């Protein structure tokens, strides 16, 4: 089976074509650099994404924006969002503070992207 992929690893945005059979990658064509080759292999086997969301702040109507410290598997995104939704923080919080450690059993943390006092 042929799959078309657009690389998001660098600004080039290479259009790649991958040949996949029985879940195994037979070939990848169209990449300009090794970042593209690695991206295609990951996207076809275990795709990952960064997650951004909001956390409730006690005593405030303004939520705290947060993100994952690293991409997580796409299959865990909704579990990650549920875990974030259940969280409530108490100020003060600095940019980069870990709000949830190892979210959903991954290596990624949920970190603050804004300060709250």
Residue pairs with C-beta under 8 A, 6 or more apart in sequence:
1 19
1 20
1 21
2 17
2 18
2 19
2 20
3 17
3 18
3 20
3 44
4 15
4 16
4 17
5 15
5 16
5 17
5 18
5 39
5 40
5 43
5 44
6 13
6 14
6 15
6 16
7 13
7 14
7 15
7 16
7 31
7 35
7 36
7 39
7 40
8 39
9 33
9 35
9 36
9 38
9 39
10 33
10 35
10 36
12 32
12 33
12 36
14 30
14 31
14 32
14 36
15 30
16 28
16 29
16 30
16 31
16 36
16 40
17 28
17 29
17 30
18 25
18 27
18 28
18 29
18 40
18 44
19 25
19 26
19 27
19 28
20 26
20 44
23 45
25 40
25 41
25 44
25 45
28 37
28 40
28 41
30 36
31 37
31 39
31 40
42 48
46 73
47 73
47 74
48 71
48 72
48 73
48 74
49 71
49 72
49 74
49 77
50 67
50 68
50 70
50 71
50 72
51 67
51 68
51 72
51 77
51 80
51 81
51 84
52 65
52 66
52 67
52 68
52 113
53 65
53 66
53 67
53 81
53 84
53 85
53 110
54 63
54 64
54 65
54 66
54 84
55 63
55 64
55 66
55 84
55 87
55 88
55 89
55 99
55 110
56 63
56 64
56 87
56 88
56 89
57 63
57 64
57 88
57 89
57 90
57 91
57 93
57 116
58 88
58 89
58 90
58 91
59 90
59 91
60 91
60 116
64 89
64 93
64 99
64 112
64 113
64 114
64 116
65 112
65 113
65 114
66 84
66 99
66 110
66 111
66 112
66 113
67 110
67 111
67 113
68 80
68 103
68 108
68 109
68 110
68 111
69 98
69 108
69 109
69 110
69 111
70 106
70 107
70 108
71 108
72 80
72 103
72 104
72 106
72 108
73 106
76 104
76 106
79 104
80 103
80 104
80 106
80 110
83 100
83 103
83 104
83 110
84 99
84 100
84 103
84 110
87 99
87 100
87 110
89 99
89 116
91 116
91 117
92 115
92 116
92 117
93 99
93 112
93 114
93 115
93 116
94 112
94 115
95 112
95 113
95 114
95 115
96 111
96 112
97 111
97 112
98 109
98 110
98 111
99 109
99 110
99 111
99 112
100 109
100 110
101 109
102 108
102 109
103 109
103 110
